[in-house]
Amino acid sequence: ALALSAAPAHAHRRPRRPFGRLGSPSGRLTPTTLYVHPRGEGDFTGLQAAVDAATGTGRTLVIAPGVYRETVSVPADRTGMTWLGASDDPRDVVVVYDNAAGTPKPDGSGTYGTSGSATTTLRPDGFTARRVTFANDWLRADHPGVSGTQAVAVKVMGDRSAFFDCRFLGHQDTLYADSASLDTVARQYFTRCYAEGDVDFVFGRATAVFEDCDFRTLVRPDLTSAPFGFVFAPSTAVTNPHGFLVAGSRISSEAPDGYYKLARPWVPSSDPTARPMLTVRDTRLGAGVDAVAPYTNMASGYPWQDQRFAEYRNTGPGAVVTVPANRPQLTPAQAATHTRQVWLGDWRPQA
């Protein structure tokens, strides 16, 4: 499922341009643009080195096709940073590593934990990525003795974070849409993106909008019965009126029909008053989604029925309403307030 290899280079009559139309170190897109190339044709061969050098606000990294096997942490003071994959296909530009929550740290100080497992951690406000794949290729089968199987591809914490034509690959806890603190609202926008995984693979407390995105649930060789996992696990703070919004998207599956739940609420120990929120609307739910009981509990003390889960005008075999009590539906009047414009407020991401 984790197809990480960069696409093969194509032959051209003209000299090869590893950064395409986005310039080069000898002809920069802007004075604040840095170029990353895995074989030395840019300013840096790795992403973390480029991030470390890109101090200040509004810096751009142009990333040449390649597989960047490293962990990357972007500090909060790199506000307005942009990553541009220098290819029309996000599969060509991959940042990947293989830490899990239960992976021991090299210094012997313990294990990484869920947040520490992230291949990429994005803290600044105003971060934008285009045509990049974020991945974590840690596999349960390779580590049978590890109990902490959460393995995050990217943790996003900043407000006004936008992802266009990006991919998020992993298994458990692939995409962590979070905020910098419990009392901070972080608005995040994902469009024309692809995310895959098995357990809670889109999760967190951010105010996150997913438009025209594809979500794919994976097979579980370690399990023989349902459920294999859960697509969404929001942990929205009770004071935040907007959690996850999924609109005009598609959910498909490699697993047998009905082996996945659409969502379960995450009420973390750090925020026992959380009231997770998820709206899925105008979205095709494939047969992999359990249509009879699409929601379930993560902890018995926080039943999903007490949270803010709702649907509107979904289609596909996974959207068939057979037990109405199990599928809360918005009225048209309510749906009019469950939109990108309402969720993101005065922020309008630039397509």
C-alpha positions in Angstrom: 0.0 0.0 0.0 2.9 2.3 0.7 4.1 3.1 -2.9 7.0 5.3 -2.0 9.4 5.1 -4.9 9.9 8.1 -7.1 8.7 7.8 -10.6 11.4 7.0 -13.2 13.0 9.9 -14.9 11.9 10.5 -18.5 14.3 11.1 -21.3 14.3 14.6 -22.8 16.1 16.1 -25.7 16.8 19.3 -23.8 19.0 19.4 -20.6 17.3 17.9 -17.6 15.7 20.4 -15.3 15.3 18.8 -11.8 13.1 21.7 -10.5 11.0 22.1 -13.6 9.4 25.4 -14.0 10.2 26.4 -10.5 13.7 27.8 -11.2 17.0 26.5 -9.8 19.8 27.7 -7.5 21.1 29.7 -10.4 17.8 31.3 -11.2 15.7 31.4 -8.1 11.9 31.6 -8.1 12.2 34.4 -5.5 15.2 35.5 -3.3 13.7 33.6 -0.4 13.4 30.3 -2.2 15.7 27.4 -1.4 16.1 24.3 -3.5 16.4 20.7 -2.2 17.7 17.9 -4.4 18.7 14.4 -3.1 21.8 14.2 -5.3 23.3 17.6 -4.8 21.8 19.7 -7.6 20.1 22.1 -5.1 21.1 24.2 -2.1 20.6 21.2 0.2 20.2 17.4 -0.1 17.8 17.0 2.8 14.7 18.8 4.0 15.7 19.3 7.6 18.9 21.1 6.6 16.8 23.3 4.3 14.3 24.1 7.1 17.1 24.9 9.5 18.5 27.4 7.0 15.1 28.9 6.1 14.9 31.3 9.0 12.3 34.1 9.1 8.9 34.4 7.5 7.6 33.4 4.0 10.4 31.1 2.9 9.8 28.6 0.1 11.4 25.2 -0.4 11.3 23.7 -3.9 11.7 19.9 -3.5 13.1 17.9 -6.5 11.7 14.4 -7.1 13.1 11.8 -4.8 12.6 9.8 -1.6 13.8 11.8 1.4 14.2 9.3 4.2 14.5 11.5 7.3 12.4 13.0 10.0 11.6 16.7 9.6 10.6 19.2 12.3 9.6 22.7 11.3 9.7 25.3 14.2 6.8 27.6 14.9 8.8 30.7 13.9 9.0 29.6 10.2 5.6 31.2 9.6 4.3 31.4 6.1 6.6 28.6 4.9 5.7 26.8 1.6 6.9 23.4 0.3 6.5 22.9 -3.5 7.0 19.5 -5.0 8.8 20.1 -8.3 6.7 17.6 -10.2 3.1 17.5 -11.3 2.7 14.2 -9.4 3.0 14.1 -5.6 4.1 10.5 -5.8 7.5 11.8 -7.1 8.3 13.8 -4.0 8.3 11.6 -0.8 9.4 12.4 2.7 9.3 9.1 4.8 10.6 7.5 7.9 9.6 4.5 10.1 9.3 5.5 13.8 6.4 4.2 15.8 5.1 5.2 19.2 6.8 2.2 20.7 10.1 2.6 18.9 12.9 3.0 21.4 14.8 6.3 21.2 18.5 6.0 20.3 19.6 7.7 23.6 17.8 5.1 25.7 15.4 7.7 27.2 12.3 5.8 26.4 10.1 5.4 23.3 8.9 8.1 20.9 5.2 8.1 21.7 2.6 9.0 19.2 3.6 12.6 18.5 7.3 11.8 18.5 6.8 9.1 15.9 5.8 11.7 13.2 8.0 11.7 10.1 7.2 15.4 9.6 6.1 17.8 12.3 4.7 21.2 11.2 4.4 23.8 13.9 4.2 27.2 12.1 1.1 29.2 11.2 0.5 29.7 7.5 2.2 26.6 6.3 1.4 25.4 2.7 2.4 22.2 0.9 1.7 21.4 -2.7 2.3 18.0 -4.5 4.2 16.3 -1.6 3.8 12.8 -0.2 4.1 12.5 3.6 4.6 8.9 4.8 5.5 6.6 7.6 6.3 3.1 6.5 6.6 1.4 9.9 4.8 -2.0 9.7 3.4 -4.0 12.6 4.5 -7.3 10.9 8.1 -6.2 11.1 7.9 -5.4 14.8 5.7 -8.1 16.5 6.9 -7.2 20.0 6.0 -3.5 19.8 2.7 -2.5 21.4 2.8 1.2 20.5 1.8 0.8 16.9 0.8 4.4 16.2 3.1 5.7 13.4 2.4 9.3 12.3 3.2 10.5 8.8 2.6 14.1 9.5 1.6 16.1 12.6 0.1 19.6 11.6 -0.2 22.1 14.5 -0.4 25.5 12.9 -3.3 27.7 12.0 -4.0 28.4 8.3 -2.2 25.2 7.2 -3.1 24.2 3.6 -2.4 21.1 1.6 -3.0 20.9 -2.1 -2.6 17.7 -4.1 -0.7 15.9 -1.3 -0.6 12.3 -0.1 -0.5 10.9 3.4 0.6 7.3 3.7 0.7 5.1 6.8 -1.3 2.7 8.8 -2.3 3.8 12.3 -2.6 7.5 13.0 -1.3 8.6 9.5 -2.5 12.2 9.6 -2.5 14.1 12.9 -4.5 17.3 12.4 -3.7 19.0 15.7 -3.2 22.4 17.3 -0.4 24.0 19.3 -2.3 23.9 22.6 -5.7 22.9 24.0 -7.0 26.5 23.9 -5.7 27.2 20.4 -7.8 26.8 17.3 -5.9 25.6 14.3 -7.7 25.9 10.9 -6.4 23.4 8.3 -7.5 22.8 4.7 -6.9 19.8 2.5 -8.0 19.6 -1.1 -7.4 17.0 -3.8 -5.5 15.0 -1.3 -5.2 11.3 -0.6 -4.9 9.6 2.8 -4.7 5.9 3.6 -4.4 3.8 6.8 -6.3 1.6 9.2 -6.7 2.7 12.8 -7.8 6.3 13.4 -5.7 7.4 10.4 -7.2 10.9 10.3 -7.3 12.2 13.9 -6.8 15.2 16.2 -8.4 18.4 17.5 -7.9 20.8 14.6 -10.6 22.6 12.7 -9.9 20.7 9.5 -11.7 20.8 6.2 -11.2 18.0 3.6 -12.7 18.8 0.2 -12.5 16.6 -2.9 -10.2 14.2 -1.1 -9.8 10.4 -1.2 -9.5 8.2 1.9 -8.6 4.5 1.5 -8.8 1.9 4.2 -6.2 -0.9 4.1 -6.2 -4.6 4.7 -5.1 -6.0 8.1 -3.1 -9.2 7.8 -2.9 -9.4 11.6 -6.7 -9.5 12.0 -9.4 -11.9 10.8 -12.6 -10.2 11.9 -14.2 -6.8 11.8 -13.6 -4.0 12.6 -10.2 -3.6 11.0 -10.1 0.1 12.0 -11.6 3.6 11.9 -11.2 6.4 9.3 -11.6 9.4 11.6 -11.0 10.0 15.3 -11.6 13.7 16.1 -10.8 15.1 19.5 -12.4 18.5 19.2 -12.3 20.7 22.3 -15.7 21.3 23.7 -15.3 25.1 23.3 -14.5 24.7 19.5 -17.7 24.9 17.4 -15.9 23.3 14.4 -14.1 20.0 14.2 -13.6 17.9 11.1 -15.6 18.6 7.9 -15.4 16.1 5.0 -17.1 17.4 1.8 -17.3 16.2 -1.7 -14.9 13.3 -1.1 -14.6 9.6 -1.4 -13.9 6.7 1.0 -12.8 3.4 -0.6 -11.3 0.2 0.9 -9.0 -2.7 0.2 -10.7 -4.6 3.0 -13.9 -6.8 2.9 -17.2 -5.0 2.8 -18.3 -3.5 6.1 -14.9 -4.1 7.9 -14.3 -0.4 8.7 -16.1 2.1 10.9 -16.4 5.6 9.6 -15.3 7.2 12.9 -14.9 7.0 16.7 -14.5 9.8 19.1 -11.2 10.4 20.8 -11.4 12.0 24.2 -7.7 12.1 25.3 -6.7 12.0 29.0 -5.2 15.5 28.5 -8.7 16.8 27.7 -11.4 14.8 29.3 -14.0 17.5 28.4 -13.4 17.1 24.7 -16.5 16.7 22.5 -15.3 15.4 19.2 -17.0 16.7 16.1 -17.2 15.3 12.5 -19.4 16.1 9.6 -19.3 14.0 6.5 -21.4 15.4 3.6 -21.9 15.0 -0.1 -19.3 12.2 0.0 -19.3 8.7 -1.5 -18.9 6.0 1.1 -17.7 2.7 -0.4 -18.8 -0.8 0.7 -15.9 -1.0 3.1 -17.8 1.3 5.6 -20.1 -0.5 8.0 -23.4 1.0 6.9 -25.4 -0.5 9.8 -23.2 0.9 12.6 -20.6 3.3 11.1 -19.7 4.8 14.5 -18.4 3.2 17.7 -16.8 4.2 21.0 -13.1 4.5 21.8 -13.9 4.5 25.5 -17.1 3.4 27.2 -17.3 6.6 29.2 -17.6 8.7 26.1 -20.2 7.2 23.8 -20.3 8.4 20.3 -23.9 9.4 20.6 -22.9 12.2 23.0 -20.5 13.7 20.5 -21.0 15.9 17.5 -21.2 13.4 14.6 -23.4 14.1 11.6 -23.9 13.3 7.9 -25.6 14.9 5.0 -26.5 13.7 1.4 -23.8 11.0 1.3 -24.0 8.3 -1.3 -22.7 4.8 -2.0 -23.2 1.4 -0.3 -21.6 2.6 2.9 -24.0 5.5 3.2 -27.2 3.5 3.2 -29.3 4.3 6.2 -30.6 1.0 7.6 -30.7 2.0 11.3 -31.6 5.7 11.5 -30.5 6.0 15.1 -27.0 5.0 14.1 -26.6 7.7 11.5 -27.4 11.3 12.6 -28.4 13.4 9.6 -28.3 17.2 9.2 -31.3 19.1 8.1 -30.9 21.3 5.1 -30.9 24.3 7.4 -28.2 22.8 9.6 -26.2 21.8 6.5 -26.1 25.4 5.4 -23.8 26.1 8.4 -21.5 23.1 7.8 -19.4 24.5 5.0 -15.8 25.4 4.3 -16.7 29.1 4.6 -18.1 28.7 8.0 -15.4 26.4 9.3 -12.5 28.6 8.0 -14.0 32.0 8.8 -12.0 34.9 7.5 -9.3 32.6 6.0 -9.6 31.8 2.3 -6.9 29.3 1.2 -5.4 30.2 -2.2 -6.1 27.4 -4.7 
